[in-house]
Amino acid sequence: MRSTNHLAVSLIRGLTVSALALTNWLLAACGDDVKMGSTDDEPAESDTDPCQFSDKPEGIYHFTCENDTDNCWKGHFNEDICGDVQGCELVDPADPTDGWRDVVKSMCTERCIRNSRQLTGHVCENGNWSDVKVTGLVGQECEYQQCSAPSLLLNFDHIEDVLGSAAATDAEDLPCDLWDDCLDYLDPPEVDGMTMSLSTEDARSSADIIMITDPAGGSGLEFLGAGQTTPIPKSLVGEAAYSRTSCGADACPFYLAQYDLEATSPFTIVLSLDGTSTLIKTINDFSISLVRPTLGINLPDSDDLIFPPHSLTFRVTATVSGATNSYGENGSYDFDYSISGHVFGAFGAFGTLTLGTTGESILGDLEIMGVFVEE
């Protein structure tokens, strides 16, 4: 049965896509920051990090607190939970005392308590975290997963430019920080989605609204290469899931649990690199998927949506082939891509959910769009 809600989310405004970033999306030329064949999803080691996390600036990063002990706790549904806890925390990696580790452990303990039932014998304590790891972006050497900026650091002038003054005023009323205490407005399964490492199936089931791509069409990818007049289209299929929250304010957290799209057959893209040379590439097994559930902002009065910078990180996979291999671009790709700009959208009617992204570069224009209906 189709929902009476329509969600139109355009990742167009406020998103600047560089030539390299768009190249990463296209899985094409050069790939300097994309490590082909990489499928290692492990966060960077906390004690033996060759990338020197201590050289990174102060910021809000995503961490995993490892629980290698026998300490377990009871979840909201009386299930035994013995695994790791994930979350975001503001830290200064350059702290010479490494004091940020204790700060992160405290965050994990708080999140452990949030998604557990405090029963005798189970443990949510700092001392039970055997290690702290900062999450690396897969395929992006020495880059780490950041989290949504604190509410006070959102660019409300930019929000006003895009959505208008009323929406910007409403956005300032968000009663929590997306990377922190907005979890208090989520239902238990959604809290699990934000604090535990869930499978795609479990993340999907944690949301209120479960969706599939609309059989009527509309989901796809279009690439218009530099110097071309006709875009190259390709249909995509996939799934999505989300929940709206009720917080009593003019802006409330929006839980996006899943966003997956894939091509079911190969397609071709054409790149004109310097106005004279052309690369014709075949893309197989193309897919994009939300790396983990995330939070955005819903404005109930206007039905606008805002995803702050670093809210959305996607895993991109594909295999690139072609008769030429001028830049070593052929091969398998598997990497994370974090959107560093604001993302805007809106609810509508007709029972569909539309999320997409567009960008421009010297290589060409790219549009990826997913149109979903309730399952």
Buried (B, 14 or more C-beta within 10 A) or exposed (E): EEBEBBBBBBBBBBBEBEBBBBBBBBBBBBBEBBBBEBEEEEBBBBEEBEBEBEEBEEBBBBBBBBBEEEBBBBBBEEEEBEEBBBBBBBBBBEEEEEEBBEBBBBBBBBBBEBBBBEEEEBBBEBEBBEBBBBBBBBBBEBBBBBBBBBBEEBBBEBBBEBBEEBBBBBBBBBBBBBBBEBBEBBBBBBBBBBBBBBEBEBBBBBBBBBBBBBEEEBBBBBBBBBBBEEBBEBBBBBBBBBBBBEBEBBBBBBBBBBBBBBBEEBBEBBBBBEEEEBBEBBBEBBBBBBBBBBBBBBBBEBBBBBBBBBBBBBBBBBBBBBEEEEBEBBBBBBBBBBBBBBBBBBBBEEBBBBBBBBBBBEBBBBBBBBBBBBB
